[in-house]
Amino acid sequence: MNTKQIVLTVSIVLFSIILLQNSDPTYLELFFWHIEMPLFILILATVILGFGVGWLAHLAHRKKKTAARPAPAAPENPSSESPPKPDANV
């Protein structure tokens, strides 16, 4: 296992422990919704929402970055013929 896999595995295990220890019911009021749910579901939904927003922001930034890149210069001689060869007797 490389370092990236080890860090990812440890992070997932720690996150799972945190989720399992937060099973107390909590009450969420959002606009006109009133929901009671376990705290770990709220934490998990918040993390998933955060990753989704971050991923969309990354895609938008990458698209903006590639759109701002200048287009390659067009060839000077657009015809399919090769340019005339210089005269060897000059």
C-alpha positions, -999 to +999 in steps of 0.1 A: +000+000+000+012+034-008+009+065+014-022+078-003-041+045+003-030+044+039-041+080+046-074+073+029-080+042+049-072+058+082-095+088+073-124+065+065-120+045+097-118+077+118-148+092+100-168+060+106-159+060+143-171+096+146-203+088+128-211+058+150-205+078+182-230+105+171-262+085+170-281+109+193-313+123+178-312+159+167-338+183+154-333+202+122-354+233+113-348+245+078-372+270+064-406+254+068-393+218+073-389+203+108-371+170+108-358+148+136-329+125+127-298+109+141-269+133+142-247+110+121-271+113+092-269+151+093-231+149+094-229+125+065-254+145+044-233+177+051-201+160+041-216+146+009-231+180+001-197+196+007-179+172-016-206+177-043-203+215-042-165+213-042-165+189-072-189+212-091-167+242-083-137+223-096-154+214-128-165+250-134-130+263-127-115+238-151-140+246-178-133+284-173-095+278-174-097+258-207-120+283-223-096+311-215-068+294-232-060+310-266-068+291-297-039+278-317-027+301-345-040+293-379-014+283-405-002+312-428-009+292-460-044+275-455-042+257-489-033+220-489-003+227-512+031+230-498+048+265-501+069+271-532+105+259-530+132+285-534+151+285-567+184+267-563+201+287-591+200+321-573 
